[in-house]
Structure formats: C-alpha cells, structure tokens
Amino acid sequence: APTAIYTYTESSAASDVYKRQLYGFPGLRQTVVFGVWADGRDRAVAVVVTDGNRPLDLQAWNEFAAGLGPGERPSWVKRVGQIPMTDGFRPDKTALEREPLDAGAELLSYDEGAKRYRVAEQAQPDASK
C-alpha cells in the first residue's frame, strides 16, 4: 500500500491538487505536492516515488490524468528515488523546493494545449512571467 505524505503550503495550486487522487495511479509509493510561482500564477509540482523506482509509463499516466479535473493535475510530475525527510520523519519541503525540477530521475510537464503530459524539455519554470 502506498504511503500518503501530505504537505500543506500557502500555495493554492498545491492545495488544489488532491494528493489522494494521485494514489489512484498504480505503482506510486509516495507523493508530495507543493506549489511554485511560474508563468505568473501558482502551479503545482508533484514529487513521486514509484514502486521499485520504476519509470513512469507516460501513456498510462496520460490515461490516468485524463480522468483528473483541471485543479487535480499538477503542472509537473517529478520522479525521485526517495523523498527527503526531516529528523521528525516528515517530508522536507524546503529541500524539495530548493532542488531544481530536473534533479530527479524523470520529469513530466503538462501541456495544456495538447491536454497531456510529455517529457519536460525545460526543467525550471520561468517565474518572471
């Protein structure tokens, strides 16, 4: 069974992404969602750990994400080998937020025009817009 890790930030994007919804995708072991300011708005980043550290199946993820509402889809999905934890065994949000998006094993970004995820070409969101 997956381990639910919830983070609460002041970001409305992070609070709009329903962490429990993401656990509907088979093979996710842990998820943490936090918000970043990008393209002039608050956007959600989901950091995920998969069973056996396997790559995400892009086609299966897109089929799953098609069933999520617009507020439930993170702008980026970053797969990592493990989620850093604090001494109190909570997700270390500060460490996650400081890490570049492309620091993980895999990064997907949501293409709003195509209504699907793709392998990210640009890792860092442009916060100046």
C-alpha positions in Angstrom: 0.0 0.0 0.0 1.3 3.5 -0.8 2.4 5.8 2.0 0.5 9.0 1.9 2.7 12.0 2.5 0.8 15.3 2.6 2.3 18.7 2.6 0.5 21.9 3.3 1.8 25.2 1.9 0.3 28.6 1.3 0.1 27.7 -2.3 -3.4 27.4 -3.7 -2.1 25.2 -6.5 -0.7 22.7 -4.1 -3.9 22.6 -2.0 -6.0 22.2 -5.2 -4.1 19.0 -6.2 -5.8 16.2 -4.4 -3.0 14.0 -3.2 -5.3 11.1 -2.7 -6.3 11.3 -6.3 -2.7 10.7 -7.4 -2.6 7.5 -5.4 -5.2 6.2 -7.9 -2.3 5.6 -10.3 -0.8 2.1 -9.8 2.8 1.9 -8.8 3.1 5.1 -6.8 4.6 4.6 -3.4 4.8 8.2 -2.1 3.8 11.6 -3.3 4.4 15.2 -2.1 2.8 18.2 -3.7 3.9 21.7 -3.4 3.4 25.0 -5.2 5.7 27.1 -7.3 5.1 30.5 -8.9 5.5 30.1 -12.6 4.1 31.9 -15.7 2.5 34.5 -13.5 0.5 32.0 -11.4 0.6 29.4 -8.7 1.3 26.0 -10.1 1.6 22.5 -8.5 4.6 20.2 -8.6 4.0 16.5 -7.6 7.1 14.7 -6.4 6.6 11.0 -6.7 8.4 7.8 -5.7 7.4 4.7 -7.6 7.5 1.0 -6.6 10.9 -0.3 -7.3 12.0 3.1 -8.6 10.5 2.2 -12.0 10.0 4.9 -14.7 6.5 6.3 -15.1 4.6 4.8 -18.0 3.8 8.0 -20.0 0.9 6.6 -21.9 -0.6 5.1 -18.7 0.0 8.3 -16.8 -1.8 10.3 -19.5 -4.7 8.0 -19.5 -4.9 8.3 -15.7 -4.5 12.1 -15.8 -7.3 12.5 -18.3 -9.7 11.4 -15.6 -8.5 14.2 -13.2 -10.1 17.6 -13.1 -8.0 20.7 -14.1 -7.3 21.5 -10.4 -6.2 18.0 -9.7 -3.5 17.8 -12.3 0.0 19.0 -11.3 1.9 21.1 -13.8 5.0 19.0 -13.3 5.5 15.4 -12.1 9.0 14.7 -10.8 10.0 11.2 -10.1 12.7 10.7 -7.5 14.4 7.7 -5.8 13.3 8.9 -2.4 11.7 11.9 -0.7 14.0 13.7 1.8 12.7 13.6 5.3 13.2 15.8 8.4 14.5 14.5 11.7 10.8 14.3 12.7 10.1 11.9 9.8 8.1 14.5 7.8 8.7 15.4 4.1 11.4 18.0 3.9 9.5 20.5 1.8 12.4 23.1 2.0 14.8 20.6 0.4 12.3 19.6 -2.3 11.5 23.3 -3.1 15.2 24.2 -3.3 16.1 21.3 -5.7 15.9 22.1 -9.4 13.0 20.3 -11.1 15.4 18.4 -13.3 17.3 17.0 -10.3 15.1 13.9 -10.2 15.2 10.7 -12.3 12.3 11.8 -14.5 10.3 15.0 -15.1 7.0 15.3 -16.9 5.2 18.6 -17.7 1.6 19.1 -18.5 0.9 20.6 -21.9 -2.3 22.5 -21.5 -2.8 22.9 -25.3 -2.4 19.1 -26.0 -4.1 18.2 -22.7 -1.4 15.6 -21.9 1.9 15.2 -20.1 5.2 15.0 -22.0 8.8 14.6 -21.0 9.9 18.1 -19.9 12.2 20.0 -22.2 12.7 22.9 -19.9 13.2 21.9 -16.3 12.9 25.2 -14.5 9.6 27.2 -14.6 10.1 30.8 -15.7 9.0 32.7 -12.6 9.4 36.1 -14.3 6.2 35.9 -16.3 
